[in-house]
Every structure is written in structure tokens, then in C-alpha cells.
């Protein structure tokens, strides 16, 4: 009886451990074979969609350049480890020891009644068989050990300059993300079981989607992150009521309808980034900063940048300042009669706003009374992950590519942003779309993320060189409109918002940049990152923000001494605005008496897709 009990317990444990092969055996070989044939047919269509534009010369691959840079970067890491035989042997021994330990632990776990608790959760390995099935568990742990070892090779390499180390870490992350066993059919238990359960129909659907996405990208993979069919700009996204009241070659000026009987005397001008579209601030009524600001009594004006083409190739930094910000200020005065505004700049829009303020200071232009910066950098010494793409060789390569059409294609910029978080923004969708054969879920934020924009050649080159490469704005060396700009000339009150987990404009970088201005700067740090840290409506009750840290302190000391407040920073900003000027006037209709509305918000410029 005891023997039978032990045998049953072992059988139950085998089933629990995922060692039962039932879920991994094809039930209908004929159906599976038919679907494999259909899958190969769809894969052929995908291959044709990729090859044809290259044969016609419509697509020119430039993969050799980043590959060469990666090899060059890794060679510098290799120099450190291989220059000392003892060091090289220690590195190899460390990896082999970890493998032997894993092998020993795996054998013990196969016979153990209870397994030790697994390491921290990794959503790539959420299927129970990553823990229960010894084969998949071994694959997962071997992968994690190897990834960790490779990262340590970079982090522990002495003598690397910071830029080379950052690039090496980036390349290791890309390789590690790509080679995860979760990304392959036969090494991911969830995918394998899905294939068996559907007799391979998931692969047919997946390869069909792959062919469609390559065709949509005109020879490049246009990865779906959201179900785009569920969203339409101006219909269920970017729906705040307003009018386009003016436009020129590079932007439309939108004035939003008032939500209160009286409004603040000073209008509010928002200068969004042109690297992506302004409606991140108006995703839907619950998340809309634009709607919320109008409800707080602001007359909200927004610059909607054009999605540029060849005609805009020569539009540079000064063009965006004069034909964007200055044009908006002129429009606001015509629409409201007001000569002073509160201005907000987001990301690169904030960098442009800062440069414009320095120019205005020299020109005695006082139309901007206060400035708010959302996750904005003016000093790029500690700039974020995008610095990995910035050095003389890479910028020269980008400039060469832009000469052909006069702009940087939006897909290139979108890919760069996605690669910064490949484990979140690339590979989960590769697995979901092309291996599971499932449509991505509708998600307004990811729809916006994929709604990419082009960069005018002159503007983008100026930005990369003057900000990221040479850091001229922070050093008082940036030249615009024949003047050398000094942020110390800017004396107006400034609200400088950073986000704690921002990898694009790090909180430290924004804090240091804020010290360059010559007036009073209120620094605030929100929870979360570059987007969620900004778009955090009070009603959501999420995250927190830090304020009132010690003045003139180093960043870490400011954080240690700051006051943490649960929830959104939006009301804190509103109090700051009203503290600077709380005068009110009757609500203003879009355009006022002098400007006839051109079209409804959000306008036509923002609807142009790449």
C-alpha cells in the first residue's frame, strides 16, 4: 500500500511539474501538416514583401553600420578582459561555475518534494511550465545566468569611457532581449502548447500578420503594438472641444473651448514635442491634461506640429521657434488681446521653449510670463538612454540618410524609442502577434506611441549636435537668430517637472538643467516615467510627487530632503500658476473676434500618418 501511495504521489508530482507530455503532443498530424504548409505560404508572402522593395531600390538596408559599431564597441570590452589571461580565465570560470551549479540544482529539484522559491517575477516567464517543467526551467535559468554574466562583463570593465560603456550595455540588452527563450516556438512552453492545441493555426495567423505588417511598412516591419482599428484621432482620441484658429507651414494653433464662466487672464500655451504628437496630453477625457486645464480656468492653446516632408527639409531650430512659438504668441494676442501667457514645454518642446526664452531675454520680449517644463533637458551631461545613439559617426550617418528625402523617417525614430525598452515594446508583440497569432489589445497610449512623426533634416541635425553631442545650450554656446544664448538671462518664474523613472530625460538631468536659469525655479519630481509621470490625472489616485527639497542642494540631497505627496502633481502646479497671477476675465470663445476658426480640433496636421 505504501509503495502504491508513493507511486501515485510521484505520478501526481510528475503531472504537476509539467513533465506530462500530453500537452506537447500533436493530436491531429494531418491538420498540423496542412497548417504548416499554409504557414510557409504566408511566410513566403512576408519574404516577398521584404525583398521586393529592396530589389526595386525603394529600401536600402543600413544594418551594416550599427553592426559594425556594435562589433567595435564589444571589442573595447573584450580588450579589457583578454588583455589579462588571469582575468579572462576568472570570467570564464565564473560562467562555468554558474552553469555547473544550475545543473546540480536542476537534478536535485527533479527529485525534491518541494522546490525552492523562484527568483523575482519576470513576465516573460509567467507560464507555470517555466517552473514546473525541468527542461524549460533549465533553459530559463541558463538564459538568465548568461544574460547576467554578459552584463557584468560590461559593468566591471575598467577603463571604458562612459559613452562606450552605455553603448555596450545597450547592445547587451538588445541581444539578451532578442535571444530570450520566451521568443522562440520550441523553447517557450506557452507557445509550444498553443501550437499543439490549435494544430498550428496560430502560426498561420501569425505569418499572415507578419506579411501584412511588412507590407504596411513598405519593406520594413511596422510592428503593431495596439489594435489601430479601434482608434481614430478626433473621434475617440484627442476629442477635447476646440478650433484650429491659425496655421503656417510648420504648425497649427488650436484654441480649446472654455469650461468655466471666467478664465485666467493669462492664456496657457502648450509647446509639445514634434518627435511625437501632442495628443498624448489629450488621449481621452479621463486622461486629458488639456481638458483638465480648461476645467481649472485656463484658456488653452496648443501648437500642433506638421508631420514634415521634403518641403520642410530646411526648417531648422530657429524656424520652429519663430514659426512655431512666436507665431503662437502672435495668434494668442489676436484671439484674446493678451500680451502675456503662461507657457508649457514638453520634452524637446521644452528645450525649444528654453532656447526661445533665452532669445526673448536678449530681444526684450516679455510675452512669456511663466514657463513650465515637462520632463525637459537643457543640460545634456546626464541625458538619458537616447545618448546611446549619439556620437559623431552616428549623427553623420543620420545626416547622410536625411539628405535623400529631407527628413528622418518616423519609423526610424519610433524604432529607436522602442529599442530603449525592447523587452517591453518589441518582443512581447513579436511573440503575441507572429507566434501566438493574436491581435494586440486596443490601448490608446500604444496607439499614440506608434503614431510616429518625421523629423526635418535641418532641425534634427541642429538638435542632435547642439544638445546631445556638444551640449551647447547649457554652456552658453548655442547660437540662434545671430545671438549666442544664455539661459542665465531667463529671469521669469519656472516650474520644472521631472519624472523619477524617466529614461529619456532623467530626473537628475532635468534638475541640473534647471539650475542654469537666472530666476526662481520650482523643481518637482513625479513618480513613474516620461509619459505616465506627466499624464497622471488627479482622479486616478496614482503615483506621487516630491517637492520643496532644499534649495541649492545636489540632486540626491534634494530628493532626500523633499516632501513626498501621494497622487497627481497637477493640483500643485495649478496652485503655482495662480500664485504667480490669479486675475480672471470672462471666458473666451476660440478665435475671439479677430480670427475665424479654420477647422475643428484636433486639426488636420495631427492626422497625417507616416
C-alpha positions as MATLAB code, in Angstrom:
seq = 'XXXXXXXXXXXXXXXXXXXXXXXXXXXXXXXXXXXXXXXXXXXXXXXXXXXXXXXXXXXXXXXXXXXXXXXXXXXXXXXXXXXXXXXXXXXXXXXXXXXXXXXXXXXXXXXXXXXXXXXXXXXXXXXXXXXXXXXXXXXXXXXXXXXXXXXXXXXXXXXXXXXXXXXXXXXXXXXXXXXXXXXXXXXXXXXXXXXXXXXXXXXXXXXXXXXXXXXXXXXXXXXXXXXXXXXXXXXXXXXXXXXXXXXXXXXXXXXXXXXXXXXXXXXXXXXXXXXXXXXXXXXXXXXXXXXXXXXXXXXXXXXXXXXXXXXXXXXXXXXXXXXXXXXXXXXXXXXXXXXXXXXXXXXXXXXXXXXXXXXXXXXXXXXXXXXXXXXXXXXXXXXXXXXXXXXXXXXXXXXXXXXXXXXXXXXXXXXXXXXXXXXXXXXXXXXXXXXXXXXXXXXXXXXXXXXXXXXXXXXXXXXXXXXXXXXXXXXXXXXXXXXXXXXXXXXXXXXXXXXXXXXXXXXXXXXXXXXXXXXXXXXXXXXXXXXXXXXXXXXXXXXXXXXXXXXXXXXXXXXXXXXXXXXXXXXXXXXXXXXXXXXXXXXXXXXXXXXXXXXXXXXXXXXXXX';
ca = [
       0.000    0.000    0.000;
       2.826    2.356    0.891;
       4.534    1.556   -2.431;
       1.330    2.276   -4.371;
       0.904    5.533   -2.424;
       4.453    6.596   -3.217;
       3.961    5.689   -6.882;
       0.779    7.754   -7.093;
       2.487   10.688   -5.377;
       5.310   10.534   -7.912;
       2.812   10.396  -10.785;
       0.950   13.397   -9.373;
       4.206   15.274   -8.916;
       5.223   14.477  -12.488;
       1.941   15.914  -13.729;
       2.288   18.968  -11.519;
       5.876   19.516  -12.655;
       4.749   19.732  -16.236;
       6.662   16.578  -17.197;
       3.458   15.097  -18.616;
       3.939   15.128  -22.374;
       0.225   15.235  -23.203;
       0.088   18.994  -23.742;
       3.076   18.815  -26.092;
       1.855   16.075  -28.447;
       0.113   16.968  -31.708;
      -3.358   15.415  -31.741;
      -4.143   15.718  -35.460;
      -0.966   15.312  -37.543;
      -2.804   15.848  -40.842;
      -4.330   19.155  -39.742;
      -0.992   20.195  -38.317;
       0.775   19.387  -41.596;
      -1.802   21.377  -43.579;
      -1.348   24.374  -41.308;
       2.430   24.149  -41.533;
       2.087   24.298  -45.325;
      -0.226   27.315  -45.053;
       2.165   28.926  -42.593;
       5.054   28.504  -45.048;
       2.902   30.039  -47.786;
       2.226   33.107  -45.621;
       5.897   33.252  -44.672;
       6.707   33.335  -48.375;
       4.415   36.337  -48.777;
       6.216   38.040  -45.902;
       9.559   37.330  -47.548;
       8.298   38.768  -50.843;
       7.031   41.899  -49.090;
      10.505   42.313  -47.618;
      12.541   41.507  -50.745;
      10.552   43.340  -53.446;
      11.164   46.935  -52.221;
      14.876   46.136  -51.937;
      15.044   44.776  -55.470;
      13.370   47.972  -56.700;
      15.785   50.130  -54.719;
      12.959   51.577  -52.634;
      14.570   50.343  -49.412;
      18.288   50.461  -48.710;
      19.445   48.428  -45.747;
      21.824   50.190  -43.382;
      22.185   47.349  -40.894;
      25.920   47.089  -41.594;
      26.614   50.405  -39.840;
      25.071   49.570  -36.445;
      26.522   46.057  -36.675;
      29.991   47.496  -37.250;
      29.509   49.871  -34.336;
      28.397   47.007  -32.099;
      31.469   44.932  -33.005;
      33.718   47.937  -32.396;
      32.080   48.595  -29.022;
      32.313   44.973  -27.888;
      35.949   44.830  -28.987;
      36.734   47.536  -26.432;
      35.062   45.476  -23.713;
      36.939   42.399  -24.920;
      40.256   44.238  -24.748;
      39.889   44.660  -21.009;
      39.128   41.011  -20.314;
      41.526   39.452  -22.823;
      44.481   41.715  -22.050;
      44.981   39.830  -18.784;
      44.867   35.993  -19.081;
      44.091   35.632  -15.374;
      41.132   37.999  -15.678;
      39.833   36.158  -18.754;
      40.060   32.783  -17.013;
      38.249   34.154  -13.962;
      35.411   35.436  -16.157;
      35.064   32.090  -17.931;
      35.286   30.186  -14.657;
      32.550   32.349  -13.177;
      30.177   31.454  -16.011;
      31.038   27.745  -15.985;
      30.644   27.575  -12.209;
      27.171   29.088  -12.522;
      26.284   26.501  -15.185;
      27.507   23.605  -13.047;
      25.577   24.940  -10.066;
      22.464   25.192  -12.222;
      22.947   21.636  -13.471;
      23.342   20.341   -9.917;
      20.324   22.285   -8.672;
      18.217   21.051  -11.590;
      18.996   17.415  -10.793;
      18.173   17.964   -7.124;
      14.928   19.760   -7.968;
      13.764   16.861  -10.125;
      13.766   14.589   -7.084;
      12.852   17.145   -4.429;
       9.386   17.143   -2.891;
       9.372   20.937   -2.775;
      11.270   23.397   -4.924;
      12.947   26.472   -3.506;
      11.130   29.729   -4.298;
      11.999   31.158   -7.700;
      13.757   34.453   -8.263;
      11.893   37.710   -8.812;
       8.971   37.554  -11.218;
       9.685   38.082  -14.911;
       6.542   38.460  -17.002;
       8.238   36.761  -19.961;
       8.240   33.560  -17.925;
       4.742   33.646  -16.459;
       3.585   30.269  -17.793;
       3.655   27.672  -14.958;
       5.769   25.276  -17.030;
       8.728   27.648  -16.819;
       8.844   26.463  -13.192;
       7.239   23.027  -13.314;
       8.866   21.535  -16.406;
      12.571   20.755  -15.755;
      13.556   21.327  -19.399;
      12.022   24.782  -19.683;
      13.124   25.742  -16.187;
      16.705   24.838  -17.084;
      16.524   26.875  -20.310;
      15.156   29.891  -18.476;
      17.766   29.809  -15.726;
      20.629   29.215  -18.160;
      19.473   32.233  -20.138;
      19.222   34.432  -17.038;
      22.675   33.344  -15.853;
      24.220   34.096  -19.243;
      22.498   37.484  -19.518;
      23.624   38.475  -16.052;
      27.191   37.359  -16.817;
      27.291   39.390  -20.042;
      26.010   42.480  -18.247;
      28.698   42.105  -15.596;
      31.387   41.874  -18.263;
      30.397   45.367  -19.338;
      29.759   46.921  -15.926;
      33.034   45.568  -14.500;
      35.208   46.600  -17.457;
      37.596   49.245  -16.184;
      38.911   51.940  -18.485;
      35.820   52.316  -20.679;
      34.626   55.852  -21.305;
      31.030   56.398  -20.221;
      29.624   56.588  -23.754;
      31.249   53.296  -24.782;
      30.007   51.611  -21.610;
      26.482   52.916  -22.219;
      26.530   51.614  -25.798;
      27.894   48.235  -24.703;
      25.159   47.909  -22.075;
      22.578   48.845  -24.700;
      23.851   46.233  -27.176;
      23.950   43.551  -24.484;
      20.333   44.375  -23.597;
      19.295   44.113  -27.251;
      20.975   40.735  -27.714;
      19.694   39.405  -24.405;
      16.147   40.564  -25.154;
      16.239   39.013  -28.627;
      17.673   35.661  -27.521;
      15.277   35.071  -24.655;
      13.870   31.524  -24.841;
      10.452   33.161  -24.475;
      10.817   34.413  -28.064;
      11.118   31.013  -29.751;
       8.488   28.431  -30.510;
      10.306   25.321  -29.284;
      11.786   26.933  -26.171;
       8.632   28.625  -24.874;
       6.168   26.184  -23.281;
       3.231   28.536  -23.733;
       3.909   28.897  -27.472;
       4.535   25.193  -27.927;
       1.270   24.274  -26.208;
      -0.586   26.937  -28.208;
       0.764   25.471  -31.440;
      -0.256   21.946  -30.432;
      -3.710   22.967  -29.201;
      -4.518   24.836  -32.424;
      -2.793   22.353  -34.752;
      -0.546   25.198  -35.910;
      -3.328   27.648  -36.797;
      -1.675   30.259  -34.576;
       1.377   30.185  -36.866;
      -0.773   30.649  -39.966;
      -2.404   33.713  -38.419;
       0.941   34.977  -37.171;
       2.723   34.732  -40.508;
      -0.250   36.373  -42.211;
       0.062   39.294  -39.785;
       3.817   39.405  -40.382;
       3.279   39.705  -44.142;
       0.687   42.448  -43.596;
       2.979   44.395  -41.263;
       5.957   44.249  -43.630;
       3.730   45.374  -46.495;
       2.351   48.202  -44.327;
       5.921   49.265  -43.576;
       6.777   49.196  -47.309;
       9.508   46.657  -46.805;
      10.221   47.388  -43.154;
       8.466   45.699  -40.267;
       5.789   48.006  -38.866;
       5.154   46.273  -35.574;
       1.598   46.509  -34.239;
       1.503   47.412  -30.564;
      -2.202   48.150  -30.436;
      -5.308   47.437  -32.462;
      -5.256   50.608  -34.568;
      -8.709   49.890  -35.978;
     -10.235   50.757  -32.609;
      -8.964   54.355  -32.589;
      -9.470   57.425  -34.738;
      -7.934   60.797  -33.926;
     -10.714   63.297  -33.351;
     -13.356   60.598  -32.850;
     -12.429   58.619  -29.743;
      -8.963   60.003  -29.084;
      -7.940   63.690  -28.944;
     -11.583   64.744  -28.602;
     -11.424   67.875  -26.442;
     -13.577   70.603  -27.948;
     -11.698   73.363  -29.723;
     -10.841   75.049  -33.013;
      -7.792   75.478  -35.203;
      -7.569   79.260  -35.365;
      -4.317   79.749  -37.313;
      -1.729   77.772  -39.254;
       1.518   78.167  -41.151;
       3.984   75.813  -42.827;
       5.046   74.015  -39.686;
       2.163   74.140  -37.238;
      -1.486   74.704  -36.478;
      -2.577   76.695  -33.429;
      -5.503   75.168  -31.560;
      -7.608   77.083  -29.042;
      -9.742   74.878  -26.816;
     -13.234   75.777  -25.691;
     -13.548   77.207  -22.162;
     -15.032   75.040  -19.411;
     -15.653   77.804  -16.858;
     -17.558   81.107  -16.857;
     -14.402   83.025  -16.025;
     -10.874   82.138  -17.092;
      -7.411   83.149  -16.015;
      -6.353   86.370  -17.697;
      -3.100   84.864  -18.905;
      -3.707   82.270  -21.627;
      -1.873   78.944  -21.450;
       0.334   77.954  -24.408;
       1.485   74.328  -24.663;
       4.572   73.590  -26.785;
       4.591   69.802  -27.283;
       7.433   67.757  -28.761;
       7.473   67.214  -32.523;
       9.165   63.841  -32.094;
       5.652   62.550  -31.394;
       2.159   64.033  -31.417;
       0.575   66.474  -28.992;
      -2.480   64.364  -28.198;
      -0.556   62.463  -25.534;
      -1.980   65.336  -23.464;
      -5.500   64.602  -24.758;
      -5.741   60.809  -25.064;
      -9.269   60.616  -23.699;
     -11.453   62.725  -21.388;
     -10.281   60.884  -18.257;
      -6.574   61.301  -19.036;
      -6.614   64.659  -20.791;
      -4.382   67.342  -19.289;
      -5.791   69.757  -21.866;
      -9.380   69.158  -20.733;
      -8.386   69.319  -17.066;
      -6.518   72.610  -17.567;
      -9.571   74.107  -19.269;
     -11.693   72.960  -16.314;
      -9.303   74.791  -13.977;
      -9.983   78.041  -15.815;
      -7.222   78.161  -18.409;
      -7.629   79.402  -21.969;
      -5.666   76.549  -23.509;
      -3.717   76.971  -26.744;
      -1.668   74.128  -28.245;
       0.865   74.012  -31.054;
       0.147   71.053  -33.349;
       3.305   70.465  -35.379;
       3.210   69.444  -39.021;
       4.314   65.935  -39.943;
       7.064   67.208  -42.258;
       8.043   66.093  -45.740;
      10.612   67.192  -48.345;
       9.220   70.745  -48.330;
      10.320   71.226  -44.725;
      13.908   69.996  -45.089;
      15.410   73.427  -44.373;
      13.191   74.204  -41.372;
      15.673   74.474  -38.528;
      15.655   75.192  -34.794;
      15.087   78.909  -35.370;
      12.227   78.150  -37.785;
      10.450   76.138  -35.103;
      10.989   78.950  -32.615;
       9.836   81.762  -34.914;
       7.173   79.951  -36.942;
       6.039   77.858  -34.001;
       6.313   79.587  -30.628;
       6.413   83.199  -31.853;
       3.602   82.512  -34.321;
       1.542   81.042  -31.477;
       2.166   84.101  -29.289;
       1.039   86.404  -32.096;
      -2.057   84.265  -32.643;
      -2.928   84.286  -28.942;
      -2.703   88.065  -28.810;
      -5.041   88.359  -31.801;
      -7.511   85.899  -30.292;
      -7.507   87.253  -26.731;
      -5.862   90.660  -26.730;
      -3.424   89.407  -24.090;
       0.266   90.238  -24.406;
       1.491   87.737  -21.785;
       0.995   83.988  -21.440;
       1.904   81.064  -19.237;
       3.841   78.574  -21.368;
       4.426   74.834  -21.057;
       7.119   72.938  -22.956;
       7.182   69.125  -23.052;
      10.403   67.177  -23.751;
      12.128   68.629  -26.845;
       9.324   71.201  -26.981;
      10.579   72.343  -23.591;
      14.167   72.533  -24.825;
      12.997   74.720  -27.712;
      10.972   76.834  -25.275;
      14.036   77.304  -23.052;
      16.157   78.399  -26.018;
      13.373   80.747  -27.144;
      13.174   82.278  -23.665;
      16.915   82.976  -23.758;
      16.485   84.596  -27.171;
      13.497   86.608  -25.943;
      15.528   87.841  -22.984;
      18.070   89.374  -25.357;
      15.327   90.779  -27.571;
      13.453   92.278  -24.573;
      10.428   90.159  -25.490;
       8.326   89.643  -22.350;
       5.320   87.844  -23.809;
       6.008   84.648  -21.839;
       5.405   85.454  -18.158;
       5.982   81.991  -16.650;
       7.353   78.755  -18.047;
       6.637   75.162  -17.094;
       8.846   72.341  -18.308;
       7.599   68.759  -18.531;
      10.499   66.252  -18.488;
      12.757   68.706  -20.304;
      16.531   68.743  -20.632;
      18.586   71.894  -21.057;
      21.837   70.307  -19.861;
      22.622   67.013  -21.594;
      25.577   65.906  -19.473;
      23.469   63.213  -17.825;
      21.000   62.796  -20.672;
      19.073   59.566  -20.880;
      19.274   56.390  -22.894;
      18.987   58.194  -26.236;
      22.638   59.192  -25.846;
      23.490   55.685  -26.969;
      22.548   56.784  -30.498;
      24.592   59.978  -30.384;
      28.212   60.318  -31.412;
      29.880   61.920  -34.412;
      29.771   58.763  -36.525;
      26.104   58.044  -35.853;
      24.992   61.643  -36.360;
      26.912   61.831  -39.647;
      25.177   58.638  -40.742;
      21.759   60.090  -39.831;
      22.545   63.311  -41.695;
      23.554   61.343  -44.783;
      20.289   59.387  -44.638;
      18.239   62.584  -44.238;
      19.760   64.187  -47.336;
      17.813   61.844  -49.608;
      14.302   62.940  -48.579;
      14.971   65.954  -46.377;
      13.761   64.275  -43.193;
      14.354   61.396  -40.826;
      11.631   58.840  -41.383;
       9.257   58.460  -38.470;
       9.752   54.705  -38.338;
      13.444   55.214  -37.554;
      12.670   57.382  -34.554;
       9.917   55.026  -33.393;
      12.285   52.065  -33.627;
      14.918   53.932  -31.619;
      12.442   54.628  -28.814;
      11.155   51.054  -28.863;
      14.688   49.645  -28.697;
      15.300   51.515  -25.459;
      12.743   49.163  -23.890;
      12.857   46.217  -26.264;
      11.703   43.725  -23.617;
       8.513   45.765  -23.162;
       7.892   47.394  -26.548;
       9.220   44.947  -29.154;
       9.497   41.297  -28.189;
       6.174   40.851  -26.346;
       4.419   41.999  -29.529;
       6.569   39.804  -31.775;
       5.546   36.829  -29.643;
       1.888   37.834  -29.338;
       1.370   38.815  -32.979;
       3.523   36.464  -35.019;
       3.890   33.358  -32.836;
       0.594   33.328  -30.958;
      -1.227   34.802  -33.943;
      -3.238   37.162  -31.766;
      -4.214   40.758  -32.477;
      -2.780   43.187  -29.926;
      -5.203   44.670  -27.443;
      -6.531   48.187  -28.116;
      -4.555   50.602  -25.939;
      -4.686   54.346  -26.525;
      -1.173   55.002  -25.195;
       0.402   52.431  -27.514;
      -1.691   53.695  -30.424;
      -0.183   57.132  -29.792;
       3.279   55.579  -29.423;
       3.009   54.014  -32.881;
       1.643   57.207  -34.490;
       5.137   58.351  -35.396;
       6.328   61.592  -36.986;
       9.166   62.586  -39.281;
      11.992   64.977  -38.325;
      13.016   67.831  -40.676;
      16.671   67.393  -41.634;
      17.898   70.841  -40.579;
      16.019   70.846  -37.279;
      17.002   67.319  -36.282;
      20.663   67.786  -37.146;
      20.779   71.027  -35.143;
      19.115   69.386  -32.143;
      21.377   66.332  -32.086;
      24.569   68.352  -32.448;
      23.804   71.365  -30.267;
      22.093   69.480  -27.472;
      23.137   65.840  -27.248;
      26.589   65.941  -28.842;
      28.009   69.354  -27.898;
      25.687   70.394  -25.032;
      25.857   73.968  -26.275;
      22.685   75.282  -24.639;
      23.950   74.562  -21.122;
      27.354   76.083  -21.854;
      26.039   79.340  -23.286;
      27.269   78.449  -26.766;
      24.036   77.777  -28.664;
      23.524   80.254  -31.496;
      20.128   81.219  -32.869;
      18.977   84.251  -34.851;
      22.504   85.637  -34.792;
      22.675   85.609  -30.996;
      24.515   83.407  -28.514;
      22.015   82.146  -25.964;
      22.493   82.245  -22.197;
      19.847   80.584  -20.018;
      21.031   82.747  -17.143;
      19.282   85.648  -18.881;
      15.912   83.957  -18.263;
      14.521   85.533  -15.071;
      10.840   84.529  -15.212;
       9.348   82.021  -12.707;
       9.822   78.406  -13.806;
       8.088   75.169  -12.781;
      10.470   72.336  -13.643;
       8.775   68.912  -13.614;
      10.827   65.728  -13.894;
       9.835   62.067  -13.555;
      11.637   59.721  -11.185;
      11.863   56.748  -13.559;
      12.339   58.722  -16.782;
      14.920   57.017  -19.035;
      14.680   59.676  -21.779;
      15.051   62.860  -19.707;
      16.327   61.609  -16.340;
      15.242   63.461  -13.217;
      18.868   64.262  -12.357;
      19.414   65.781  -15.804;
      16.293   67.956  -15.561;
      17.291   69.087  -12.059;
      20.790   70.118  -13.125;
      19.438   71.905  -16.200;
      17.017   73.876  -14.048;
      19.927   75.472  -12.205;
      21.021   77.230  -15.395;
      18.127   79.709  -15.355;
      18.569   83.102  -13.766;
      15.251   83.289  -11.922;
      13.258   81.326   -9.372;
      12.890   77.646  -10.330;
      10.423   75.325   -8.583;
      11.615   71.754   -9.103;
       9.098   68.929   -8.739;
       9.678   65.219   -9.320;
       6.743   62.944  -10.118;
       6.574   59.202   -9.760;
       6.742   56.906  -12.817;
       8.332   57.783  -16.165;
       8.456   60.095  -19.175;
       4.770   59.694  -20.075;
       2.902   58.322  -17.052;
       4.734   60.718  -14.750;
       3.301   63.639  -16.720;
      -0.100   62.265  -17.724;
      -1.336   61.475  -14.224;
      -4.819   62.935  -13.634;
      -5.832   63.529  -10.008;
      -8.894   61.291  -10.278;
      -6.689   58.266  -10.965;
      -5.138   58.467   -7.500;
      -1.855   57.048   -8.804;
       1.821   57.590   -8.045;
       3.136   60.554   -6.061;
       5.338   63.596   -6.394;
       8.162   65.198   -4.455;
       8.513   68.937   -3.867;
      10.079   71.548   -1.588;
      13.513   69.982   -1.404;
      16.428   72.036   -0.051;
      17.450   74.840   -2.385;
      20.932   74.854   -3.931;
      21.395   71.193   -2.961;
      22.864   68.414   -5.047;
      20.220   66.238   -6.691;
      20.457   63.307   -4.250;
      20.283   65.695   -1.286;
      17.250   67.410   -2.818;
      15.473   64.061   -3.161;
      16.364   63.071    0.400;
      15.021   66.348    1.779;
      11.930   66.707   -0.427;
       8.355   66.191    0.740;
       6.510   63.244   -0.801;
       2.837   63.790   -1.616;
       0.558   60.954   -2.817;
      -1.283   61.380   -6.109;
      -1.034   63.772   -9.023;
       1.198   66.840   -9.248;
      -1.402   68.651  -11.394;
      -3.137   70.490   -8.496;
       0.279   71.523   -7.131;
       1.112   73.085  -10.497;
      -2.264   74.845  -10.624;
      -1.592   76.452   -7.228;
       1.800   77.602   -8.523;
       0.188   79.145  -11.609;
      -2.408   81.034   -9.574;
       0.234   82.184   -7.087;
       2.004   83.943   -9.941;
      -1.138   85.585  -11.306;
      -4.755   84.787  -10.482;
      -6.505   87.598  -12.383;
      -9.601   86.423  -14.244;
     -11.667   87.594  -17.210;
     -14.879   86.311  -18.832;
     -14.463   83.083  -20.816;
     -13.165   83.451  -24.368;
     -14.563   81.740  -27.439;
     -11.958   80.168  -29.765;
     -10.608   82.770  -32.179;
     -12.244   85.702  -30.447;
     -13.493   88.465  -32.738;
     -10.433   88.686  -34.977;
      -9.743   85.095  -36.030;
     -12.146   82.860  -37.903;
     -11.726   79.182  -36.992;
     -10.239   77.072  -39.784;
     -11.444   73.657  -38.627;
     -12.352   71.688  -35.523;
      -9.713   70.415  -33.126;
      -7.524   68.415  -33.254;
      -6.954   69.713  -36.783;
      -5.581   68.135  -39.933;
      -1.831   68.326  -39.247;
      -2.017   65.800  -36.424;
      -3.976   63.344  -38.576;
      -1.166   62.957  -41.127;
       0.336   59.498  -40.589;
       3.680   58.077  -41.636;
];
